[in-house]
């Protein structure tokens, strides 16, 4: 397994593999035969960016049996999802900002992110693994009270699309054979609030990639954030939120007004 990161060193944006506190720098395209540059940098000397620049981030709703049961809603027959704009993306260590146009609760949702590695259109579930580059941590931040504010139109995109509401990283871990063994934890101000297994997904990772690829073409670097389970809650300004997936990463952001 390798942990791929993207970073800023001076004015240059570079990428490489992280091992402990050292990044081995690569040249080329992360998703298309990258080559070692023969140099390394210390993590402390650079600024981590989002590990890729997705053309789109796809977010699942109602994709865990435990949450579906708690909410008393039917298990969907096909994935229910929306898109987050690229202007919402922030990296590990960046600040989630309260929108000026919204005064309600802001909610954390710790999730597993699937990172697509090559152009993916109408692939089978059996072949979907070959189109996955790796996995990352995702916090699908949501302005919860906006979704049903207007009874004529559910505002999912607005609620989840504010600037800074799309945190993911710090890296992308490649070489994970069975993502169903992973467990997602979310920690708010030092207290664990979510702890749930990928194995409880209604549409597990390979099936998600296959089904969504029959709706739209997935490009290298695109992310499917797999939805969340029980334990979602609101954040107060000054809060620190951590999404921890052993074997994948530890994503940390503060929420500020």
N, C-alpha and C positions, 0 to 999 in steps of 0.2 A: 504494500500500500504506500502511496505517496500523498502528501498534503501540498496542494498547489496554492500559491498565494500570488497576489498582484500588489505592487507597492510603488510608492513614489520615492525616488532618491534624487534630491535636488529638484530639477525641473523635468527629469526623465521618469516615465512610467515603465516599469519592468515587471517581469514575473519569474517565478522559480519554485523550487520545492523547499519546504520548511522542515528542518530537522533540529529539534531543540530550540536554540536561540540563533541559529544560522540558516540563511537562505542561500541555496545553490542557484545561481542565476542561469536562466535559459534564454535562448534566442528563438525567433520565429513565431509560430502560432501555437498557443497552448493546446489547441484542439486538433492540430494537424502536424504531427511529427516534430515536436519541439526538440531542439538540440542544446546540450550543455554549453554554456559560454566559457566555462573554465575559470569562473570567478565566483566569489561568495561575499555576502554582506551580513552584518549583524542585524538581527531583528530590531534591536534598540536604536539603530541608526537610520531607520526608514519609517515611513508612514504607510501602514497597511490601507489598501483600498478595498472596495468590494472585489472578491476574487475573480469575477468576470463581469461583463457588461451585457446583460441579457437584452435581446430585442423585445422580450416580453416576459413577465412573471405571471404564471397561472396559479391561481389560489383555489383550493378546494373548500367547499362547505359540506358539512354532514358526511364525513368520510370515516367516522369511527363508530363502531357499534355502541360503545359505552356512552358516548355523548348523545347519539340518536335515541337510545333508551331513556336517558335522563331527561331529554327535551320532549319525549313523547311524540316524536315525528317518525314518519315512515322511512324505512331504508330505501334509498333511491335505486332506481333500476339502471341508471347511468350516472357518470360523474357530474356533479353540480359545481360550476366554477365561474370565476370572473378573472379579469386582468388588472394588474397594478401598473401604473405608468412608470417609465424609466426615471422620471424626476423625483420619485419617492425613494430611490435606492440610497442607502447609507451603509457604511462599513462598521466592522467591529470597532468599538471605542468612540464612535460618533454619537452625537446627541439627537435624540428624538424630541422634536419641538412641538409644543401645543399649538394648534392652528389658531390664528387670530380670528378666524371666522366661525369658531366653534367653542362653546363653553361647557359642553357636557363631558361625560366620562370618556377616558381614553383607555383602551383595553390592550393587554398583551396577549399574544397567542403563540406559544412556542411550537415550532413545526420542523419536520424534516424536509429539506429541499433536494429535489432531483435535478442534477445539472446535465443537460443534453450535450453530447459530444460530437455528433455529426447530423447532417440534415436528415430529418425523420418525417416520412409521410406514409401513412397507411401501412404501418408495420404490424406484424403479428405479435401476440403476447410472448410467444416462444423466442422471438428474435429481438424483443425490445431491449434486453440487457446489452446487446451489442451497440446500442445507440446512446447508452448512458455513460457519460464521462466519469461521474462521481456524485458525491453527496455533500451537502452543506447544512449548516444550521440557519433557521429562518425565524424571524419574529414578525408575524403578520399583524402589525399594529392597526387598531381599528377605532374609529370614533363611533362607539356602539349605539349611541342614542340617535344617530342620524339615519340608520338603516330603515327604520319604519316611521320616520318623522312625517312623511307625506303618505297618506293611506292609498294614494293612487299610483305610487311608484316607489319600489324598494331601492334605496340609494346605496347599493353595495360599493360601486366604484368610487363614489365620493367619500364614503366612510373609510375606505381603505387606501385611497389614492393620494392623500395629502403628502406634501413634501416631508421627507424623513420617515415616512410610515412603512418603508420597505427595507428593513434591516436584514442582512444575511452575511455569512462568513463564519469565522475569519478566513477559512480556506475551503478548498474542495478536496475531499479525500477520494482518490481513485483506488480501484482494486478491491472493493467490498463485494464479495460474492453473494451474500445473502442479507439484504437490507431488512428483511423481516425479523432479524434477531436484534435490531437496534431498539433502544429505549430513549424517549425524549423526556427531559426534565426542564422545568422552568422555575427559576428562583427569583423571588422578589424581595429585595432588601435583606438577603441572607436567609430567607425562609422558603422552603420548597413548596410550590403551589401546584405544579403539574408533574406527573410521573406516569407515563403511559407507553405501552409497547406498539411498535409498528405492526406487529402481528394482529392487532385489533382492527386494522384498516378494512373498510368495506371493499375498496378498490386498492389493492396493494400496488407497490411501485411499478412492476413490469406491466401490469394490467392498465394502470393509469397512462403510462407512456403510449401503449398500443391504442387505447380508446381515444385519447386526445389527438393522437396523430391521424386518426381518421376524420377529425373535425378540422384541423388546421396543421399546416406544416410547422414543425419544430426546428429551430435553427441552433447551431452550436452556441453554447452559452445560455440558452433559454433555461429558465428554472420553473419546475412544477413544485409549488409548496403544498405539501400533501394534506393540509387540513389539520385541525387540532382536536383535542379530546377534552375531558372534564378538567376543571380547575382554572378555567379562564377567569381573569379578574381585572379590575381597573388599577391604574397607576396614579399616584399623586406626584406633582412636580417635586423633583429632588430624588425620586426613586431610581434605583438601579435594578435592571432586569437582566438576567442571565439565562440563555438557552444552552443546555448542556446535553450533548449526545456523545456518550463514550464511544471512542473509535472514529468520531467525525470531527468534533470540535467543541469550543466553548466561546459563545458569542455574548458580548457584554455591551450594553448601552445604558446611558442615563436618560431619564425623561425630565425635560425642563419646560417651564412656562415661557 
